[in-house]
Amino acid sequence: MNTSHPRRKFIQQSAKAGIALSIGSVLSPKTKANEIQPIPFAQTPLSYAFNALEPNIDAMTMEIHYTKHAATYTKNLNDAAAIEFKGENISLEEAMKKISQYSPKLRNNGGGHFNHELFWKCMQPGTSTLHEGGLKQAIISSFNSFENFKSKMSDAALTRFGSGWAWLVVAADKKLAIGSTANQDNPLMDVSPIKGIPLLGLDVWEHAYYLKYQNRRAEYVNNWFNLVNWKFVEERMIKLG
């Protein structure tokens, strides 16, 4: 009598049962596999092509910056948040305000994700002009002139030793301020030397400019002002009230 077929069927059924038991052991009794939701930190798709910011920022730099560097920050942030947020629904902004309570991994990658998400939106293809309006008035009120603002922002970027960011922020007194942070820190963090809500961020990590500018950070910074999306920055300021 041939018993191979019933035996094979028994093995297959046993294997399926084992897989189901394994899945069931890591899910709560009330949770199905398709109901598990990932930590919702994701890269926003760029609103322009990688080559759209040329000649100020080259296409290869933008592609590597977005798909490699920024993507890695997002992945590592999700890995850290899955452990450290302990299932709580915590926004990244909330976490930044008490970042000293979290691990260096969450600090570095949370900052990296937040900073880059803002950075992409702060730039646009084509001509960049700050038109008359609330933002221009605020800049002139805070820094006496647009030229003085640009000089102070450039100084913050050029005097940041090593990797970091230069920022235009709305401070607690509702006035505009300029400063810089090291690595992937930002002004929302409780460890930041400058506190406030970022309106405009300039990335001065070498991976943001080295392929085109090498060690000429000053040239990169000067050309970057050609790309600033002033409409986005002003809309961001208006939302703050």
PyRosetta script that sets phi, psi and omega in degrees:
from pyrosetta import init, pose_from_sequence

init()
pose = pose_from_sequence("MNTSHPRRKFIQQSAKAGIALSIGSVLSPKTKANEIQPIPFAQTPLSYAFNALEPNIDAMTMEIHYTKHAATYTKNLNDAAAIEFKGENISLEEAMKKISQYSPKLRNNGGGHFNHELFWKCMQPGTSTLHEGGLKQAIISSFNSFENFKSKMSDAALTRFGSGWAWLVVAADKKLAIGSTANQDNPLMDVSPIKGIPLLGLDVWEHAYYLKYQNRRAEYVNNWFNLVNWKFVEERMIKLG")
pose.set_psi(1, 133.4)
pose.set_omega(1, -178.6)
pose.set_phi(2, -86.2)
pose.set_psi(2, 117.1)
pose.set_omega(2, -176.5)
pose.set_phi(3, -110.7)
pose.set_psi(3, 6.0)
pose.set_omega(3, -173.9)
pose.set_phi(4, -66.0)
pose.set_psi(4, -38.3)
pose.set_omega(4, -176.5)
pose.set_phi(5, -67.1)
pose.set_psi(5, -50.4)
pose.set_omega(5, 177.0)
pose.set_phi(6, -59.4)
pose.set_psi(6, -37.4)
pose.set_omega(6, -178.8)
pose.set_phi(7, -66.1)
pose.set_psi(7, -41.9)
pose.set_omega(7, 179.3)
pose.set_phi(8, -63.7)
pose.set_psi(8, -41.5)
pose.set_omega(8, 179.7)
pose.set_phi(9, -63.2)
pose.set_psi(9, -40.7)
pose.set_omega(9, 179.6)
pose.set_phi(10, -63.2)
pose.set_psi(10, -41.9)
pose.set_omega(10, -179.7)
pose.set_phi(11, -64.2)
pose.set_psi(11, -43.6)
pose.set_omega(11, -180.0)
pose.set_phi(12, -62.9)
pose.set_psi(12, -42.5)
pose.set_omega(12, 179.9)
pose.set_phi(13, -66.7)
pose.set_psi(13, -37.9)
pose.set_omega(13, 179.2)
pose.set_phi(14, -65.4)
pose.set_psi(14, -40.6)
pose.set_omega(14, 179.6)
pose.set_phi(15, -63.4)
pose.set_psi(15, -44.6)
pose.set_omega(15, 178.4)
pose.set_phi(16, -61.3)
pose.set_psi(16, -40.3)
pose.set_omega(16, 178.7)
pose.set_phi(17, -63.8)
pose.set_psi(17, -38.7)
pose.set_omega(17, 179.2)
pose.set_phi(18, -65.2)
pose.set_psi(18, -41.0)
pose.set_omega(18, 177.6)
pose.set_phi(19, -63.7)
pose.set_psi(19, -44.2)
pose.set_omega(19, 180.0)
pose.set_phi(20, -62.3)
pose.set_psi(20, -40.7)
pose.set_omega(20, 178.9)
pose.set_phi(21, -64.0)
pose.set_psi(21, -39.1)
pose.set_omega(21, 179.7)
pose.set_phi(22, -64.3)
pose.set_psi(22, -43.0)
pose.set_omega(22, 178.3)
pose.set_phi(23, -65.2)
pose.set_psi(23, -44.1)
pose.set_omega(23, -179.4)
pose.set_phi(24, -61.3)
pose.set_psi(24, -29.2)
pose.set_omega(24, -177.5)
pose.set_phi(25, -71.5)
pose.set_psi(25, -20.4)
pose.set_omega(25, -179.1)
pose.set_phi(26, -104.7)
pose.set_psi(26, -2.4)
pose.set_omega(26, 177.1)
pose.set_phi(27, -109.9)
pose.set_psi(27, 147.9)
pose.set_omega(27, 175.4)
pose.set_phi(28, -69.6)
pose.set_psi(28, 159.0)
pose.set_omega(28, -177.0)
pose.set_phi(29, -58.8)
pose.set_psi(29, -26.8)
pose.set_omega(29, -176.0)
pose.set_phi(30, -96.6)
pose.set_psi(30, 4.0)
pose.set_omega(30, -174.5)
pose.set_phi(31, -112.7)
pose.set_psi(31, 132.0)
pose.set_omega(31, 173.6)
pose.set_phi(32, -99.3)
pose.set_psi(32, 156.4)
pose.set_omega(32, -176.0)
pose.set_phi(33, -57.8)
pose.set_psi(33, -40.0)
pose.set_omega(33, -176.5)
pose.set_phi(34, -77.7)
pose.set_psi(34, 0.1)
pose.set_omega(34, 177.9)
pose.set_phi(35, -97.0)
pose.set_psi(35, -8.5)
pose.set_omega(35, -179.9)
pose.set_phi(36, -72.1)
pose.set_psi(36, 125.4)
pose.set_omega(36, -178.0)
pose.set_phi(37, -109.5)
pose.set_psi(37, 134.7)
pose.set_omega(37, 178.1)
pose.set_phi(38, -73.2)
pose.set_psi(38, 159.7)
pose.set_omega(38, 171.6)
pose.set_phi(39, -58.3)
pose.set_psi(39, 126.1)
pose.set_omega(39, -168.3)
pose.set_phi(40, -85.7)
pose.set_psi(40, 54.6)
pose.set_omega(40, 172.5)
pose.set_phi(41, -105.8)
pose.set_psi(41, 117.5)
pose.set_omega(41, -175.9)
pose.set_phi(42, -142.6)
pose.set_psi(42, 154.3)
pose.set_omega(42, 175.9)
pose.set_phi(43, -73.1)
pose.set_psi(43, 133.4)
pose.set_omega(43, 172.1)
pose.set_phi(44, -77.4)
pose.set_psi(44, 131.2)
pose.set_omega(44, 177.5)
pose.set_phi(45, -57.7)
pose.set_psi(45, 140.4)
pose.set_omega(45, 177.4)
pose.set_phi(46, -63.4)
pose.set_psi(46, 145.7)
pose.set_omega(46, 178.8)
pose.set_phi(47, -89.0)
pose.set_psi(47, 4.7)
pose.set_omega(47, -179.9)
pose.set_phi(48, -146.3)
pose.set_psi(48, 162.5)
pose.set_omega(48, -179.2)
pose.set_phi(49, -74.9)
pose.set_psi(49, 161.4)
pose.set_omega(49, -179.5)
pose.set_phi(50, -59.2)
pose.set_psi(50, -31.4)
pose.set_omega(50, -177.3)
pose.set_phi(51, -92.5)
pose.set_psi(51, 4.0)
pose.set_omega(51, -172.8)
pose.set_phi(52, -72.1)
pose.set_psi(52, -19.0)
pose.set_omega(52, -176.8)
pose.set_phi(53, -97.3)
pose.set_psi(53, 3.9)
pose.set_omega(53, 176.6)
pose.set_phi(54, -68.2)
pose.set_psi(54, 149.4)
pose.set_omega(54, 5.5)
pose.set_phi(55, -87.1)
pose.set_psi(55, 1.4)
pose.set_omega(55, -174.9)
pose.set_phi(56, -71.0)
pose.set_psi(56, -40.7)
pose.set_omega(56, 173.9)
pose.set_phi(57, -132.1)
pose.set_psi(57, 126.3)
pose.set_omega(57, -173.9)
pose.set_phi(58, -78.0)
pose.set_psi(58, 158.7)
pose.set_omega(58, -174.9)
pose.set_phi(59, -62.7)
pose.set_psi(59, -41.3)
pose.set_omega(59, -178.5)
pose.set_phi(60, -64.6)
pose.set_psi(60, -41.6)
pose.set_omega(60, 177.7)
pose.set_phi(61, -61.1)
pose.set_psi(61, -45.1)
pose.set_omega(61, -179.4)
pose.set_phi(62, -63.2)
pose.set_psi(62, -42.4)
pose.set_omega(62, -178.5)
pose.set_phi(63, -65.1)
pose.set_psi(63, -46.4)
pose.set_omega(63, 179.6)
pose.set_phi(64, -66.3)
pose.set_psi(64, -41.2)
pose.set_omega(64, -178.2)
pose.set_phi(65, -60.9)
pose.set_psi(65, -46.6)
pose.set_omega(65, -176.2)
pose.set_phi(66, -76.7)
pose.set_psi(66, -48.7)
pose.set_omega(66, -171.2)
pose.set_phi(67, -84.2)
pose.set_psi(67, -19.5)
pose.set_omega(67, -178.8)
pose.set_phi(68, -110.1)
pose.set_psi(68, -65.0)
pose.set_omega(68, -174.9)
pose.set_phi(69, -65.1)
pose.set_psi(69, -57.8)
pose.set_omega(69, -177.1)
pose.set_phi(70, -64.8)
pose.set_psi(70, -36.6)
pose.set_omega(70, 179.2)
pose.set_phi(71, -64.2)
pose.set_psi(71, -35.5)
pose.set_omega(71, 178.6)
pose.set_phi(72, -68.7)
pose.set_psi(72, -40.5)
pose.set_omega(72, 176.0)
pose.set_phi(73, -58.6)
pose.set_psi(73, -42.7)
pose.set_omega(73, -178.6)
pose.set_phi(74, -64.3)
pose.set_psi(74, -45.5)
pose.set_omega(74, 179.1)
pose.set_phi(75, -61.1)
pose.set_psi(75, -47.8)
pose.set_omega(75, -177.8)
pose.set_phi(76, -67.6)
pose.set_psi(76, -32.3)
pose.set_omega(76, 175.2)
pose.set_phi(77, -62.5)
pose.set_psi(77, -46.3)
pose.set_omega(77, 179.5)
pose.set_phi(78, -61.9)
pose.set_psi(78, -39.3)
pose.set_omega(78, 177.9)
pose.set_phi(79, -62.0)
pose.set_psi(79, -45.1)
pose.set_omega(79, -178.7)
pose.set_phi(80, -70.0)
pose.set_psi(80, -42.7)
pose.set_omega(80, -177.7)
pose.set_phi(81, -64.7)
pose.set_psi(81, -35.3)
pose.set_omega(81, 179.7)
pose.set_phi(82, -59.9)
pose.set_psi(82, -30.0)
pose.set_omega(82, 179.7)
pose.set_phi(83, -92.3)
pose.set_psi(83, -47.1)
pose.set_omega(83, -169.1)
pose.set_phi(84, -84.3)
pose.set_psi(84, -25.5)
pose.set_omega(84, 177.5)
pose.set_phi(85, -80.3)
pose.set_psi(85, -12.8)
pose.set_omega(85, 174.7)
pose.set_phi(86, 53.7)
pose.set_psi(86, 38.5)
pose.set_omega(86, 177.2)
pose.set_phi(87, 81.8)
pose.set_psi(87, -3.7)
pose.set_omega(87, 179.6)
pose.set_phi(88, -77.2)
pose.set_psi(88, 148.2)
pose.set_omega(88, 179.1)
pose.set_phi(89, -85.4)
pose.set_psi(89, 87.3)
pose.set_omega(89, -176.7)
pose.set_phi(90, -111.6)
pose.set_psi(90, 127.1)
pose.set_omega(90, 177.2)
pose.set_phi(91, -75.0)
pose.set_psi(91, 157.3)
pose.set_omega(91, 179.7)
pose.set_phi(92, -64.5)
pose.set_psi(92, -36.9)
pose.set_omega(92, 178.2)
pose.set_phi(93, -61.6)
pose.set_psi(93, -41.1)
pose.set_omega(93, 177.9)
pose.set_phi(94, -63.6)
pose.set_psi(94, -41.7)
pose.set_omega(94, -179.9)
pose.set_phi(95, -65.2)
pose.set_psi(95, -38.2)
pose.set_omega(95, 179.9)
pose.set_phi(96, -59.1)
pose.set_psi(96, -38.1)
pose.set_omega(96, -175.5)
pose.set_phi(97, -66.3)
pose.set_psi(97, -19.4)
pose.set_omega(97, 178.2)
pose.set_phi(98, -131.9)
pose.set_psi(98, 39.4)
pose.set_omega(98, -172.6)
pose.set_phi(99, -64.7)
pose.set_psi(99, -24.2)
pose.set_omega(99, 179.1)
pose.set_phi(100, -64.2)
pose.set_psi(100, -15.5)
pose.set_omega(100, 179.2)
pose.set_phi(101, -86.1)
pose.set_psi(101, -8.2)
pose.set_omega(101, -177.3)
pose.set_phi(102, -107.6)
pose.set_psi(102, 176.1)
pose.set_omega(102, -177.3)
pose.set_phi(103, -74.9)
pose.set_psi(103, 160.0)
pose.set_omega(103, 172.4)
pose.set_phi(104, -56.8)
pose.set_psi(104, -32.9)
pose.set_omega(104, 179.7)
pose.set_phi(105, -63.2)
pose.set_psi(105, -44.7)
pose.set_omega(105, -179.8)
pose.set_phi(106, -71.0)
pose.set_psi(106, -38.2)
pose.set_omega(106, 177.9)
pose.set_phi(107, -60.8)
pose.set_psi(107, -50.8)
pose.set_omega(107, -175.8)
pose.set_phi(108, -66.8)
pose.set_psi(108, -44.6)
pose.set_omega(108, -175.6)
pose.set_phi(109, -83.6)
pose.set_psi(109, -30.7)
pose.set_omega(109, 172.9)
pose.set_phi(110, -65.0)
pose.set_psi(110, -44.1)
pose.set_omega(110, 175.7)
pose.set_phi(111, -63.5)
pose.set_psi(111, -42.9)
pose.set_omega(111, 180.0)
pose.set_phi(112, -60.4)
pose.set_psi(112, -40.2)
pose.set_omega(112, 179.2)
pose.set_phi(113, -69.4)
pose.set_psi(113, -49.9)
pose.set_omega(113, -178.7)
pose.set_phi(114, -60.3)
pose.set_psi(114, -47.5)
pose.set_omega(114, -175.9)
pose.set_phi(115, -61.4)
pose.set_psi(115, -43.9)
pose.set_omega(115, -178.3)
pose.set_phi(116, -71.8)
pose.set_psi(116, -36.5)
pose.set_omega(116, 177.1)
pose.set_phi(117, -59.8)
pose.set_psi(117, -37.4)
pose.set_omega(117, 176.4)
pose.set_phi(118, -73.2)
pose.set_psi(118, -42.0)
pose.set_omega(118, -176.4)
pose.set_phi(119, -56.6)
pose.set_psi(119, -46.4)
pose.set_omega(119, -179.0)
pose.set_phi(120, -59.7)
pose.set_psi(120, -39.8)
pose.set_omega(120, -176.7)
pose.set_phi(121, -75.1)
pose.set_psi(121, -22.5)
pose.set_omega(121, 179.9)
pose.set_phi(122, -77.0)
pose.set_psi(122, -1.8)
pose.set_omega(122, -178.9)
pose.set_phi(123, -122.5)
pose.set_psi(123, 153.9)
pose.set_omega(123, 177.6)
pose.set_phi(124, -148.8)
pose.set_psi(124, 154.1)
pose.set_omega(124, 174.2)
pose.set_phi(125, -71.5)
pose.set_psi(125, 160.3)
pose.set_omega(125, 173.7)
pose.set_phi(126, 83.6)
pose.set_psi(126, -164.8)
pose.set_omega(126, -176.0)
pose.set_phi(127, -74.4)
pose.set_psi(127, 137.5)
pose.set_omega(127, 179.7)
pose.set_phi(128, -114.5)
pose.set_psi(128, 121.5)
pose.set_omega(128, -179.2)
pose.set_phi(129, -136.7)
pose.set_psi(129, 132.7)
pose.set_omega(129, 174.4)
pose.set_phi(130, -88.7)
pose.set_psi(130, 106.5)
pose.set_omega(130, -176.9)
pose.set_phi(131, -83.8)
pose.set_psi(131, 168.7)
pose.set_omega(131, 177.2)
pose.set_phi(132, -59.9)
pose.set_psi(132, 138.9)
pose.set_omega(132, 179.8)
pose.set_phi(133, 161.5)
pose.set_psi(133, -170.3)
pose.set_omega(133, -175.1)
pose.set_phi(134, -62.1)
pose.set_psi(134, -39.6)
pose.set_omega(134, -178.6)
pose.set_phi(135, -67.1)
pose.set_psi(135, -45.2)
pose.set_omega(135, 179.9)
pose.set_phi(136, -62.6)
pose.set_psi(136, -41.2)
pose.set_omega(136, 178.2)
pose.set_phi(137, -63.0)
pose.set_psi(137, -40.7)
pose.set_omega(137, 179.5)
pose.set_phi(138, -66.0)
pose.set_psi(138, -39.8)
pose.set_omega(138, 178.9)
pose.set_phi(139, -64.9)
pose.set_psi(139, -45.5)
pose.set_omega(139, 180.0)
pose.set_phi(140, -66.1)
pose.set_psi(140, -38.6)
pose.set_omega(140, 178.3)
pose.set_phi(141, -64.1)
pose.set_psi(141, -37.3)
pose.set_omega(141, -175.9)
pose.set_phi(142, -84.5)
pose.set_psi(142, -32.5)
pose.set_omega(142, -171.9)
pose.set_phi(143, -125.5)
pose.set_psi(143, 8.7)
pose.set_omega(143, 177.3)
pose.set_phi(144, 76.4)
pose.set_psi(144, -32.9)
pose.set_omega(144, 177.9)
pose.set_phi(145, -161.0)
pose.set_psi(145, 161.4)
pose.set_omega(145, 176.6)
pose.set_phi(146, -65.5)
pose.set_psi(146, -38.1)
pose.set_omega(146, 179.7)
pose.set_phi(147, -61.7)
pose.set_psi(147, -39.2)
pose.set_omega(147, 179.0)
pose.set_phi(148, -69.1)
pose.set_psi(148, -38.5)
pose.set_omega(148, 174.9)
pose.set_phi(149, -58.7)
pose.set_psi(149, -48.9)
pose.set_omega(149, -178.8)
pose.set_phi(150, -60.6)
pose.set_psi(150, -40.1)
pose.set_omega(150, 179.1)
pose.set_phi(151, -63.7)
pose.set_psi(151, -43.8)
pose.set_omega(151, -179.3)
pose.set_phi(152, -68.4)
pose.set_psi(152, -39.1)
pose.set_omega(152, 178.3)
pose.set_phi(153, -65.5)
pose.set_psi(153, -41.5)
pose.set_omega(153, 178.3)
pose.set_phi(154, -64.1)
pose.set_psi(154, -41.9)
pose.set_omega(154, 178.9)
pose.set_phi(155, -61.4)
pose.set_psi(155, -41.2)
pose.set_omega(155, 178.9)
pose.set_phi(156, -61.3)
pose.set_psi(156, -37.9)
pose.set_omega(156, -180.0)
pose.set_phi(157, -73.7)
pose.set_psi(157, -39.6)
pose.set_omega(157, -174.0)
pose.set_phi(158, -81.1)
pose.set_psi(158, -25.8)
pose.set_omega(158, -179.7)
pose.set_phi(159, -92.6)
pose.set_psi(159, -2.5)
pose.set_omega(159, 174.9)
pose.set_phi(160, -73.2)
pose.set_psi(160, 109.4)
pose.set_omega(160, -177.8)
pose.set_phi(161, -72.7)
pose.set_psi(161, 131.8)
pose.set_omega(161, -179.5)
pose.set_phi(162, 72.8)
pose.set_psi(162, -146.9)
pose.set_omega(162, -175.2)
pose.set_phi(163, -88.8)
pose.set_psi(163, 147.5)
pose.set_omega(163, 178.2)
pose.set_phi(164, 167.9)
pose.set_psi(164, -159.6)
pose.set_omega(164, -174.2)
pose.set_phi(165, -139.7)
pose.set_psi(165, 150.7)
pose.set_omega(165, 168.5)
pose.set_phi(166, -109.7)
pose.set_psi(166, 144.2)
pose.set_omega(166, -171.0)
pose.set_phi(167, -134.5)
pose.set_psi(167, 145.3)
pose.set_omega(167, 161.7)
pose.set_phi(168, -110.4)
pose.set_psi(168, 123.8)
pose.set_omega(168, -174.6)
pose.set_phi(169, -129.7)
pose.set_psi(169, 160.2)
pose.set_omega(169, 165.7)
pose.set_phi(170, -96.5)
pose.set_psi(170, 115.4)
pose.set_omega(170, -176.9)
pose.set_phi(171, -81.3)
pose.set_psi(171, 177.0)
pose.set_omega(171, -177.6)
pose.set_phi(172, -60.8)
pose.set_psi(172, -29.2)
pose.set_omega(172, 179.2)
pose.set_phi(173, -85.3)
pose.set_psi(173, 10.3)
pose.set_omega(173, 178.2)
pose.set_phi(174, 72.9)
pose.set_psi(174, 5.7)
pose.set_omega(174, 177.2)
pose.set_phi(175, -92.3)
pose.set_psi(175, 158.0)
pose.set_omega(175, 177.8)
pose.set_phi(176, -82.1)
pose.set_psi(176, 144.3)
pose.set_omega(176, 178.6)
pose.set_phi(177, -143.3)
pose.set_psi(177, 157.0)
pose.set_omega(177, -179.5)
pose.set_phi(178, -123.8)
pose.set_psi(178, 140.7)
pose.set_omega(178, 176.5)
pose.set_phi(179, -167.0)
pose.set_psi(179, -172.6)
pose.set_omega(179, 179.6)
pose.set_phi(180, -141.1)
pose.set_psi(180, 160.4)
pose.set_omega(180, 177.3)
pose.set_phi(181, -133.1)
pose.set_psi(181, 155.0)
pose.set_omega(181, 179.0)
pose.set_phi(182, -85.8)
pose.set_psi(182, 154.3)
pose.set_omega(182, 173.0)
pose.set_phi(183, 53.2)
pose.set_psi(183, -125.7)
pose.set_omega(183, 179.4)
pose.set_phi(184, -109.4)
pose.set_psi(184, 22.1)
pose.set_omega(184, 174.0)
pose.set_phi(185, -69.8)
pose.set_psi(185, 161.1)
pose.set_omega(185, 176.3)
pose.set_phi(186, -148.0)
pose.set_psi(186, 167.6)
pose.set_omega(186, -173.3)
pose.set_phi(187, -67.1)
pose.set_psi(187, -9.5)
pose.set_omega(187, 175.0)
pose.set_phi(188, -76.3)
pose.set_psi(188, -20.5)
pose.set_omega(188, -172.6)
pose.set_phi(189, -77.0)
pose.set_psi(189, 144.8)
pose.set_omega(189, 178.4)
pose.set_phi(190, -70.6)
pose.set_psi(190, -9.0)
pose.set_omega(190, 178.4)
pose.set_phi(191, -98.6)
pose.set_psi(191, -1.1)
pose.set_omega(191, -173.6)
pose.set_phi(192, -77.0)
pose.set_psi(192, 141.0)
pose.set_omega(192, 176.1)
pose.set_phi(193, -71.8)
pose.set_psi(193, -20.3)
pose.set_omega(193, 174.9)
pose.set_phi(194, -120.0)
pose.set_psi(194, 129.3)
pose.set_omega(194, -177.5)
pose.set_phi(195, -111.2)
pose.set_psi(195, 142.7)
pose.set_omega(195, 177.5)
pose.set_phi(196, 155.7)
pose.set_psi(196, -178.8)
pose.set_omega(196, 178.3)
pose.set_phi(197, -99.1)
pose.set_psi(197, 118.8)
pose.set_omega(197, -176.1)
pose.set_phi(198, -65.3)
pose.set_psi(198, 130.4)
pose.set_omega(198, 171.6)
pose.set_phi(199, -100.9)
pose.set_psi(199, -37.1)
pose.set_omega(199, -173.3)
pose.set_phi(200, -144.5)
pose.set_psi(200, 129.7)
pose.set_omega(200, 180.0)
pose.set_phi(201, -127.8)
pose.set_psi(201, 136.2)
pose.set_omega(201, 179.5)
pose.set_phi(202, -117.5)
pose.set_psi(202, 117.9)
pose.set_omega(202, -178.7)
pose.set_phi(203, -80.3)
pose.set_psi(203, 118.7)
pose.set_omega(203, 176.6)
pose.set_phi(204, -116.7)
pose.set_psi(204, 24.8)
pose.set_omega(204, 165.6)
pose.set_phi(205, -67.9)
pose.set_psi(205, 146.6)
pose.set_omega(205, -178.2)
pose.set_phi(206, -60.8)
pose.set_psi(206, -30.5)
pose.set_omega(206, -179.2)
pose.set_phi(207, -66.7)
pose.set_psi(207, -13.2)
pose.set_omega(207, 178.6)
pose.set_phi(208, -79.7)
pose.set_psi(208, -16.5)
pose.set_omega(208, -173.2)
pose.set_phi(209, -148.7)
pose.set_psi(209, -9.2)
pose.set_omega(209, -166.2)
pose.set_phi(210, -65.5)
pose.set_psi(210, -35.2)
pose.set_omega(210, -177.8)
pose.set_phi(211, -59.9)
pose.set_psi(211, -35.1)
pose.set_omega(211, -178.2)
pose.set_phi(212, -95.8)
pose.set_psi(212, -40.8)
pose.set_omega(212, -169.7)
pose.set_phi(213, -106.3)
pose.set_psi(213, -9.8)
pose.set_omega(213, -175.5)
pose.set_phi(214, 51.9)
pose.set_psi(214, -120.5)
pose.set_omega(214, -177.2)
pose.set_phi(215, -91.6)
pose.set_psi(215, 10.1)
pose.set_omega(215, -176.0)
pose.set_phi(216, -90.4)
pose.set_psi(216, 66.2)
pose.set_omega(216, -178.7)
pose.set_phi(217, -60.6)
pose.set_psi(217, -38.4)
pose.set_omega(217, -178.3)
pose.set_phi(218, -60.2)
pose.set_psi(218, -38.8)
pose.set_omega(218, 179.1)
pose.set_phi(219, -67.4)
pose.set_psi(219, -41.6)
pose.set_omega(219, 176.8)
pose.set_phi(220, -60.3)
pose.set_psi(220, -47.6)
pose.set_omega(220, -178.3)
pose.set_phi(221, -61.6)
pose.set_psi(221, -45.4)
pose.set_omega(221, -179.9)
pose.set_phi(222, -61.3)
pose.set_psi(222, -43.1)
pose.set_omega(222, -179.6)
pose.set_phi(223, -71.8)
pose.set_psi(223, -28.8)
pose.set_omega(223, -179.8)
pose.set_phi(224, -61.0)
pose.set_psi(224, -32.6)
pose.set_omega(224, 179.5)
pose.set_phi(225, -62.9)
pose.set_psi(225, -19.4)
pose.set_omega(225, 175.8)
pose.set_phi(226, -69.7)
pose.set_psi(226, -15.9)
pose.set_omega(226, -172.7)
pose.set_phi(227, -105.1)
pose.set_psi(227, -8.8)
pose.set_omega(227, -170.8)
pose.set_phi(228, -60.7)
pose.set_psi(228, 130.0)
pose.set_omega(228, 177.6)
pose.set_phi(229, -87.7)
pose.set_psi(229, 83.9)
pose.set_omega(229, -174.5)
pose.set_phi(230, -64.0)
pose.set_psi(230, -30.2)
pose.set_omega(230, 177.5)
pose.set_phi(231, -62.7)
pose.set_psi(231, -44.5)
pose.set_omega(231, 178.1)
pose.set_phi(232, -62.9)
pose.set_psi(232, -44.3)
pose.set_omega(232, -178.4)
pose.set_phi(233, -62.3)
pose.set_psi(233, -42.9)
pose.set_omega(233, -179.9)
pose.set_phi(234, -66.6)
pose.set_psi(234, -42.6)
pose.set_omega(234, 178.0)
pose.set_phi(235, -60.9)
pose.set_psi(235, -36.5)
pose.set_omega(235, 177.9)
pose.set_phi(236, -65.7)
pose.set_psi(236, -40.5)
pose.set_omega(236, 178.5)
pose.set_phi(237, -65.4)
pose.set_psi(237, -42.0)
pose.set_omega(237, -178.6)
pose.set_phi(238, -62.5)
pose.set_psi(238, -38.1)
pose.set_omega(238, -179.9)
pose.set_phi(239, -63.2)
pose.set_psi(239, -25.8)
pose.set_omega(239, -179.9)
pose.set_phi(240, -75.9)
pose.set_psi(240, -16.0)
pose.set_omega(240, 178.4)
pose.set_phi(241, 82.0)
pose.dump_pdb("model.pdb")
